[in-house]
Amino acid sequence: MGTTEPRIWRLYRDEELIAEIVATGGDFPWLYGRVDPRPGLDPILPMLSEFGTYLAEIGGDTEARAEYDRVLATLRLVTPDGHTASKFLLYIDGGHAQWRWAD
């Protein structure tokens, strides 16, 4: 019986690796995983952890949406096979992540 390699996603801010996310499951279209943070994640973690609030306010608080979009524009999510997701949504709560992506 073979072992399955962990599916590791990588999150970059500009060119800095700020987190690795080990996929642990999913419920289409969302994936779930464990976050291995790097120091560069700290400055944007509050924004990513408030993502649920952002989604609830998507039609209401345009200033919050604009700030989230500015942060997201500096991020790059790389799939386990090395491709960069062209679009993605990401929520990090403590050591856990939830995300969806498109090519």
ABEGO torsion letter per residue (X at the ends): XBBBBBBBBBBBBEABBABBBBBAEBBOABBBBBBBBBAAAAAAAAAAAAAAAAAAAAAABAAAAAAAAAAAAABBBBBAAGBBBABBBBBBBEABBBBBBBX
